[in-house]
Amino acid sequence: MTTSSASILLQYEIIADLSGKMLQHAQSCDWDGVIALGKLYHDAVEQLRTLAPLDQSDRDARKSLLTKILDDDARIRDLATPELARLGALLGNMRRHQAVLETYCAPARTER
């Protein structure tokens, strides 16, 4: 394994660690924690773009890390889906409430 390959695999390990922590926060319904770690996750993924590609022999080592990252991502999405639906319903209720207030509580217009 070359030094370049080692640094790429280390970056994948960092990303896998972050995805695991994000999953833990999602399982605890700590969505602020998920979002905060999401920013670090994004930065770590962007760092991969600056690194040279892996050698063919090192791609197998990356495979298990990618599998973990993708599994964590799928589980986070499964946990987030009901929360996003609930949030959408709340926003819909707020919009309807605001429309009712604007309709019935608007100042009377005087006709000329």
C-alpha positions in Angstrom: 0.0 0.0 0.0 1.4 3.4 -1.0 1.3 6.4 1.2 -1.3 7.9 -1.1 -3.5 4.8 -0.8 -3.1 4.9 3.0 -4.3 8.5 3.2 -7.3 7.7 1.0 -8.2 4.7 3.1 -7.8 6.8 6.2 -10.2 9.4 4.7 -12.7 6.7 4.1 -12.3 5.5 7.7 -13.0 9.1 8.8 -16.1 9.2 6.7 -17.3 5.8 8.0 -16.8 7.0 11.6 -18.8 10.1 10.9 -21.6 8.2 9.3 -21.7 5.9 12.3 -21.9 8.9 14.7 -24.6 10.4 12.5 -26.6 7.2 12.7 -26.3 7.2 16.5 -27.6 10.7 16.7 -30.5 9.8 14.3 -31.4 6.8 16.4 -31.6 9.2 19.4 -33.7 11.7 17.4 -30.9 14.2 17.8 -31.4 15.8 14.4 -29.3 18.9 15.3 -26.4 16.5 16.0 -27.0 14.8 12.7 -26.9 18.1 10.9 -23.8 19.3 12.7 -22.0 16.0 11.8 -23.4 16.2 8.3 -21.3 19.4 7.7 -18.1 17.5 8.8 -19.1 14.5 6.7 -19.5 16.7 3.6 -16.1 18.3 4.2 -14.5 14.9 4.6 -16.1 13.6 1.4 -14.9 16.8 -0.5 -11.4 16.1 0.7 -11.5 12.8 -1.2 -11.6 14.8 -4.5 -8.1 16.2 -3.7 -6.6 12.8 -3.3 -5.2 10.5 -6.0 -7.4 7.5 -7.0 -6.7 4.1 -5.2 -4.7 1.4 -6.8 -6.7 -1.6 -8.0 -5.3 -3.7 -5.1 -6.5 -1.2 -2.5 -10.0 -1.0 -3.8 -11.0 -4.1 -1.9 -10.0 -2.5 1.3 -12.2 0.4 0.5 -15.2 -1.8 -0.3 -16.1 -2.7 3.3 -15.9 1.0 4.3 -18.1 2.0 1.4 -20.6 -0.7 2.4 -20.7 0.6 6.0 -21.1 4.2 4.8 -24.0 3.4 2.5 -25.7 1.2 5.1 -25.5 4.0 7.6 -26.9 6.4 5.1 -29.8 4.2 4.3 -30.6 3.7 8.0 -30.4 7.4 8.6 -32.8 8.1 5.7 -35.2 5.4 7.1 -35.2 7.2 10.5 -35.5 10.7 8.9 -38.4 9.9 6.6 -41.1 9.9 9.3 -39.6 13.1 10.9 -39.6 14.8 7.5 -43.2 13.8 6.9 -44.2 15.1 10.4 -42.3 18.4 9.7 -44.1 18.7 6.3 -47.5 18.3 8.0 -46.6 20.9 10.6 -45.6 23.4 8.0 -48.8 22.6 6.0 -50.8 23.3 9.2 -48.9 26.6 9.8 -49.6 27.7 6.2 -53.3 27.0 6.5 -53.4 28.7 9.9 -51.7 31.8 8.4 -54.1 31.8 5.4 -57.1 31.7 7.8 -55.7 34.5 9.9 -55.0 36.6 6.8 -58.5 36.0 5.5 -60.5 36.5 8.6 -58.4 38.9 10.6 -57.3 41.3 7.8 -58.4 44.9 8.3 -61.6 45.7 6.6 -61.2 47.5 3.3 -63.3 50.5 2.7 -65.0 50.9 -0.6 -64.7 54.2 -2.4 
